[in-house]
Amino acid sequence: MREFDVIVIGSGSGLDVASAYTGRGKEVAVIEPGPLGGTCLDRGCIPSKMLIHHADIVKNIKESEDFHIDSKINNVNFQKIIEEVNNEVTEDSNNIEEALEASDKHTLYREEARFTDEKVLEVEDEKITAEKIIVAAGSRPMTPPIEGLDELDYLTSKDALKLNYCPKEIVMIGGGYISLELAYFYSSMGSEVTILEMGEKLLKREDREISKKITELAEEKYNVHTEFSAKKVEKAAGRKTVIAENKDGVEHRFKADEVLVATGRVPNTDKLEVKNAGLEKDERGFLEVDEYLETNVDGIYALGDIAGNYMFKHSANLEAEHVFKNSHAGNKYPVDYTAMPHAVFTDPQIAGVGKTEQELEEENEKFVSVTYDYSDTGMGMALKEEDGFVKVLAAPDGEILGCHIIGPEASTLIHEVLVAMKSGNKNVKDIKDTVHIHPALNEVVQRAFNTI
């Protein structure tokens, strides 16, 4: 059996931990059966946002007539767009692999591993062990119990980022952020998009006003069917059909060239056979960890999707920092998830931090809720932005409880709220009393806070 100082399973944010240890002279095994860089680089945030930027350009051209500029799109080379984005991602992944292979402190294993005992893994017909094991093996798309799905060559989010042609029609099962981002991209490229969502609104975990607004706007661009449940899928003559029922049990058939299934993600704990190591999982299959990100087995830590705290790259990076410090110097650094933000890169962008209004109501919290429209600011007028707004939730004493934005550059505008919640006094005064450039777009944030 080969012994290492540290074993890291996964090459996303887990690589941060591996690099920190090798930088201190430790021998580290890195296990990664897929492309180096993890979900974010290969099949998640990086390629999707690169593709979505193309949609942004299409949107700007199409809206130019609103500004009395005559322009048109003569052609969209879909294959070239996909090829270019994926070539860049592959190059980055290959660079990571080359760096690991060249390191005399990293040992790279390129097959799946499984636990055979508490701190023993089997990989590439070899058993390896270490006093410290970092589980950062991520998650994968969920396969919902829909009849016929196992026999259908449907798309996952990964497949949709690598498809070599633009389908004329595409049905998306699920109304979460993956569907909303990909709907924006594919519709901009020329696809007719249909979204089937079981809930009453799209992005149902967002604040209710954000969810309501994005549902209304999506209905103007796509064929949106809420309170619809997909029951069966079929394929005939090269076309795919989704059979779904509405809330009244009435059956509807939706035909398309492609079907995207985006109904959530599941952790890769089953593939690792974590039960053999005595690792405890929660009811959803995610590894149980404490505030230091250590599992119930001493010396085994978990971070990222597989730990199930948040499923963002930025949260995984935060966790990687804490996993290294805690595994290296002892459990002294509990993770502080205060002001953990998120964003949805659809059209319009959405961003949020803190509690939603419905969460505060469920917790019987006293709060004040205000909104402020982009259109009531100078830059909002310049952009002719009619739909965007900022919503602020605050306690009676001014403590910031949450902020939710829908509109241009929402993913950027949210950041001053993060700083106020994390580093400032956590009070609306932090933003109200800060001078903002006029007429910059972020005036809409300050004005929302001014109304508290």
C-alpha positions in Angstrom: 0.0 0.0 0.0 1.4 3.4 -1.0 1.3 6.1 1.7 0.9 9.9 1.0 0.8 12.8 3.4 -2.4 14.0 1.9 -5.0 12.6 -0.6 -7.2 15.0 -2.5 -10.2 13.5 -4.4 -11.3 15.9 -7.1 -9.5 18.6 -9.1 -11.8 21.6 -8.7 -11.4 23.7 -5.5 -9.7 20.6 -4.0 -6.6 21.6 -6.0 -6.2 24.7 -3.8 -5.7 22.4 -0.8 -3.3 20.1 -2.8 -1.2 23.1 -3.9 -1.1 24.5 -0.4 0.3 21.2 1.0 2.8 20.6 -1.8 4.0 24.2 -1.3 5.0 23.1 2.2 6.8 20.0 0.9 4.1 17.4 1.4 3.5 14.4 -0.9 0.0 14.7 -2.3 -2.1 12.3 -4.4 -4.7 13.9 -6.6 -7.5 11.7 -7.9 -9.4 13.0 -10.9 -11.1 10.7 -13.5 -12.4 13.6 -15.5 -11.0 16.7 -17.0 -8.7 18.7 -14.6 -10.3 21.8 -13.1 -13.5 20.2 -12.0 -17.1 21.0 -12.9 -16.7 24.8 -13.0 -14.0 24.8 -15.6 -15.0 21.9 -17.8 -18.8 21.8 -17.7 -20.1 24.6 -15.5 -19.6 28.2 -14.8 -16.7 29.0 -17.1 -17.9 27.6 -20.4 -21.5 28.6 -19.7 -20.7 32.2 -19.0 -18.4 32.3 -22.1 -21.4 31.1 -24.2 -23.8 33.4 -22.5 -21.6 36.4 -23.5 -22.4 35.6 -27.1 -26.1 35.8 -26.1 -25.5 39.2 -24.6 -24.0 40.4 -27.9 -27.0 39.1 -29.8 -29.3 40.9 -27.4 -27.5 44.2 -27.8 -27.7 44.0 -31.5 -31.4 43.1 -31.5 -32.2 46.0 -29.1 -30.2 48.5 -31.0 -33.3 49.7 -32.9 -34.6 50.9 -29.5 -31.8 53.4 -29.7 -32.5 54.3 -33.3 -29.5 52.3 -34.6 -30.2 50.1 -37.6 -28.3 46.9 -37.3 -28.9 43.2 -38.0 -27.4 39.8 -37.6 -26.5 38.1 -40.9 -25.2 34.9 -39.5 -24.5 33.0 -36.3 -21.8 30.4 -36.6 -23.0 28.1 -33.7 -20.5 25.4 -34.3 -17.6 27.8 -34.2 -18.8 29.4 -31.0 -19.1 26.0 -29.3 -15.7 24.9 -30.7 -13.9 28.0 -29.6 -15.3 28.0 -26.1 -14.6 24.3 -25.5 -11.1 24.6 -27.0 -10.2 27.3 -24.5 -11.6 25.3 -21.6 -9.7 22.2 -22.8 -6.5 24.1 -23.1 -6.8 25.4 -19.5 -7.6 21.9 -18.3 -4.6 20.5 -20.1 -2.3 23.1 -18.6 -3.4 22.1 -15.1 -2.7 18.4 -15.9 0.7 19.2 -17.3 1.6 21.2 -14.2 0.6 18.4 -11.9 2.5 15.8 -14.0 5.6 18.0 -13.9 5.4 18.4 -10.1 7.6 16.1 -8.0 5.2 16.5 -5.1 1.9 15.7 -6.9 0.9 12.2 -7.9 -2.0 12.2 -10.3 -4.4 9.3 -10.6 -6.8 9.5 -13.6 -9.4 6.9 -12.7 -12.3 6.8 -10.3 -11.4 5.8 -6.7 -13.4 4.0 -4.0 -13.0 3.7 -0.3 -12.1 0.2 0.9 -11.5 1.1 4.5 -11.4 4.1 6.8 -8.5 5.9 5.2 -7.8 3.5 2.3 -8.7 4.1 -1.3 -8.4 1.8 -4.3 -7.5 3.5 -7.6 -5.9 2.2 -10.7 -5.5 -1.2 -9.2 -3.5 0.3 -6.3 -4.4 0.9 -2.7 -3.3 4.2 -1.2 -3.6 5.8 2.2 -2.9 9.1 4.0 -3.5 10.6 7.4 -5.4 13.4 5.8 -7.9 12.9 3.0 -9.8 15.7 1.4 -13.0 14.7 -0.4 -13.9 17.3 -3.1 -15.4 14.9 -5.6 -18.4 17.2 -6.5 -21.8 16.3 -7.8 -23.5 15.3 -11.1 -26.9 16.0 -12.7 -29.8 14.2 -11.2 -31.8 11.7 -13.3 -35.5 12.2 -12.3 -37.9 9.2 -12.4 -39.4 9.9 -15.8 -40.6 6.9 -17.9 -38.4 6.3 -20.9 -35.6 8.7 -19.8 -33.0 5.9 -19.5 -33.6 5.0 -23.2 -33.5 8.6 -24.5 -30.3 10.4 -25.4 -31.3 13.5 -23.5 -29.0 16.4 -22.7 -27.6 17.3 -19.3 -26.1 20.7 -18.6 -22.7 19.3 -19.6 -24.0 18.0 -23.0 -25.8 21.3 -23.7 -22.5 23.2 -23.4 -20.9 20.9 -26.0 -23.7 20.3 -28.5 -22.3 20.7 -32.1 -25.5 22.0 -33.6 -28.2 24.5 -32.7 -31.6 22.6 -32.3 -34.6 24.2 -33.9 -36.6 23.3 -30.8 -35.5 22.3 -27.4 -37.6 21.3 -24.3 -36.1 22.0 -20.9 -37.4 20.0 -17.9 -36.9 22.1 -14.8 -37.2 25.8 -14.2 -34.1 26.5 -12.2 -31.0 28.5 -12.9 -29.5 26.0 -15.4 -32.5 26.0 -17.6 -32.9 29.8 -17.4 -29.2 30.4 -18.4 -29.3 27.8 -21.2 -32.7 29.1 -22.4 -31.2 32.5 -22.8 -28.2 31.2 -24.8 -30.1 28.8 -27.1 -33.0 31.2 -27.8 -30.4 33.9 -28.7 -28.8 31.4 -31.1 -32.2 30.7 -32.8 -33.8 27.8 -30.9 -37.4 27.8 -29.9 -37.3 27.0 -26.1 -40.0 25.4 -24.0 -39.6 25.2 -20.2 -41.5 22.8 -18.1 -41.6 23.6 -14.3 -43.4 21.7 -11.5 -43.7 24.8 -9.3 -45.9 27.9 -9.7 -42.9 30.1 -10.8 -39.4 29.8 -12.2 -36.4 30.1 -9.9 -38.7 29.3 -7.0 -35.9 29.6 -4.4 -35.4 33.3 -5.2 -37.2 36.0 -3.4 -40.9 35.9 -4.4 -40.8 39.2 -6.2 -37.7 38.2 -8.2 -39.3 34.8 -9.1 -42.5 36.5 -10.1 -40.7 39.0 -12.4 -38.4 36.5 -14.1 -41.3 34.2 -14.7 -43.2 37.0 -16.4 -40.2 38.0 -18.5 -39.4 34.4 -19.5 -43.0 34.0 -20.6 -42.4 36.8 -23.2 -39.4 35.0 -24.7 -40.0 31.2 -24.2 -42.8 28.8 -24.1 -43.1 28.5 -20.3 -45.4 26.0 -18.7 -45.5 26.1 -14.9 -47.2 23.5 -12.7 -46.4 20.9 -15.3 -44.8 17.6 -14.4 -42.9 15.5 -17.0 -44.2 11.9 -16.9 -42.7 10.2 -20.0 -40.4 10.8 -22.9 -40.4 9.2 -26.3 -38.4 9.3 -29.5 -39.7 8.7 -33.0 -38.4 9.7 -36.5 -35.5 11.6 -35.0 -37.8 13.8 -32.8 -38.2 13.6 -29.1 -41.5 14.1 -27.2 -42.0 15.0 -23.5 -45.4 13.9 -22.2 -46.3 16.1 -19.2 -49.3 16.7 -17.0 -50.6 20.0 -15.7 -51.9 20.6 -12.2 -55.3 19.3 -13.3 -53.9 16.1 -14.5 -54.4 17.0 -18.2 -51.8 15.4 -20.5 -49.8 17.6 -23.0 -47.2 16.5 -25.5 -44.2 18.7 -26.3 -42.1 17.8 -29.3 -38.5 18.9 -30.0 -35.2 18.1 -31.5 -33.5 18.0 -28.0 -34.6 17.5 -24.4 -32.6 19.0 -21.6 -33.0 17.6 -18.1 -32.1 20.1 -15.4 -33.8 19.1 -12.2 -31.0 19.3 -9.8 -27.7 17.6 -8.8 -26.7 14.7 -6.6 -23.4 14.2 -4.8 -20.9 11.6 -5.9 -20.7 9.9 -2.6 -22.2 6.7 -4.0 -19.3 6.3 -6.5 -16.8 6.7 -3.8 -18.5 4.0 -1.6 -18.0 6.3 1.4 -19.8 3.7 3.7 -16.6 1.6 3.6 -14.8 4.4 5.3 -17.5 4.8 7.9 -18.4 8.3 6.6 -21.8 9.6 7.5 -24.2 11.1 4.9 -27.3 13.2 5.3 -30.7 12.2 3.9 -29.8 13.7 0.5 -26.6 11.8 0.2 -24.2 14.6 1.0 -21.3 14.1 3.4 -21.9 15.3 7.0 -19.3 17.8 8.1 -18.9 20.0 11.1 -18.2 23.8 11.2 -14.6 23.0 10.4 -15.6 20.9 7.4 -14.3 17.7 9.0 -16.4 14.6 8.6 -17.2 12.1 11.5 -13.9 10.4 10.7 -10.8 12.2 12.1 -8.6 13.5 9.4 -11.1 13.3 6.6 -12.5 16.6 5.4 -15.0 17.5 2.7 -15.6 20.6 0.6 -17.6 21.8 -2.3 -20.7 20.2 -3.8 -20.2 16.9 -2.0 -20.5 18.6 1.4 -23.8 20.2 0.3 -23.5 23.5 2.2 -23.6 25.6 -0.9 -23.0 24.5 -4.5 -21.1 27.5 -5.8 -17.5 27.7 -7.0 -16.9 30.7 -4.8 -18.2 28.9 -1.7 -16.0 25.9 -2.5 -13.0 28.2 -2.8 -13.8 29.6 0.7 -14.2 26.0 2.0 -10.9 25.0 0.4 -9.1 27.7 2.3 -10.6 26.6 5.6 -10.0 22.9 4.9 -6.3 23.5 4.5 -6.0 25.7 7.6 -8.0 23.3 9.7 -6.4 20.1 8.5 -3.0 21.6 8.7 -3.1 23.6 12.0 -6.0 22.0 13.8 -9.7 22.8 13.8 -9.5 26.5 14.7 -11.2 28.2 11.8 -15.0 27.6 11.5 -16.4 28.5 8.2 -18.4 31.8 8.2 -21.0 31.7 5.4 -22.2 35.2 6.2 -23.2 37.1 3.1 -22.8 34.1 0.7 -24.0 35.5 -2.6 -25.3 33.9 -5.8 -26.1 35.0 -9.3 -28.1 33.7 -12.3 -26.6 34.8 -15.6 -29.8 34.8 -17.6 -31.6 37.8 -19.2 -32.0 39.9 -17.1 -29.3 38.9 -14.6 -30.3 38.0 -11.1 -28.3 38.2 -7.9 -29.0 37.8 -4.2 -27.6 37.6 -0.7 -29.1 36.9 2.7 -32.7 36.0 3.4 -35.7 36.1 1.1 -39.0 37.7 2.2 -40.7 34.4 2.4 -37.9 33.0 4.6 -38.2 35.9 7.0 -41.9 35.4 7.2 -41.5 31.7 8.0 -39.1 32.6 10.8 -41.5 35.3 12.1 -38.8 38.0 11.8 -39.7 41.6 11.9 -38.5 43.4 8.8 -38.9 46.2 6.4 -39.1 45.6 2.6 -38.5 48.2 -0.1 -37.8 48.1 -3.8 -36.3 50.6 -6.2 -36.5 50.5 -10.0 -33.6 50.9 -12.3 -35.8 53.2 -14.4 -35.8 55.8 -11.7 -32.0 56.4 -12.0 -30.0 58.3 -14.6 -28.2 55.3 -15.9 -31.4 53.2 -15.9 -33.0 55.8 -18.1 -30.0 55.8 -20.4 -30.2 52.0 -20.7 -34.0 52.3 -21.2 -34.3 49.6 -18.5 -37.9 49.1 -17.6 -38.0 45.8 -15.7 -35.0 45.8 -13.3 -35.2 46.6 -9.6 -33.4 46.2 -6.3 -35.1 44.8 -3.2 -33.8 45.4 0.3 -34.9 43.6 3.4 -33.8 45.1 6.7 -34.5 44.7 10.4 -36.2 47.6 12.2 -32.8 48.7 13.6 -31.3 48.9 10.1 -29.5 45.5 10.0 -29.3 44.3 6.5 -31.1 40.9 6.2 -31.1 40.5 2.5 -30.8 42.1 -0.9 -32.1 40.8 -4.2 -31.5 42.4 -7.6 -32.9 41.7 -11.1 -31.6 43.7 -14.0 -28.4 44.6 -15.9 -25.1 43.8 -14.1 -27.0 42.4 -11.0 -24.0 40.1 -10.4 -21.7 43.1 -10.1 -24.1 45.4 -8.2 -24.7 43.0 -5.4 -21.1 43.2 -4.2 -21.2 46.4 -2.2 -24.0 44.8 -0.2 -21.8 41.8 0.5 -19.0 44.1 1.8 -21.5 45.9 4.0 -22.9 42.6 5.4 -19.5 41.0 5.9 -17.0 43.7 6.7 -19.0 46.8 7.7 -21.6 47.4 10.4 -24.1 45.2 8.6 -26.4 48.2 8.7 -28.2 50.0 5.9 -26.2 53.2 6.9 -23.0 51.6 5.4 -24.5 52.0 2.0 -26.7 55.0 2.5 -23.8 57.1 3.8 -21.3 56.0 1.1 -20.9 58.5 -1.8 -21.8 56.8 -5.1 -20.7 58.1 -8.5 -23.5 59.8 -10.4 -24.9 58.6 -12.7 -23.3 55.2 -12.3 -25.6 52.1 -12.4 -25.0 51.3 -8.8 -26.9 54.4 -7.7 -29.9 52.1 -7.9 -28.5 50.1 -5.0 -27.9 53.2 -2.8 -31.3 54.6 -3.6 -33.0 51.3 -2.6 -31.2 51.6 0.8 -32.0 55.2 1.1 -35.7 54.4 1.1 -35.4 52.2 4.3 
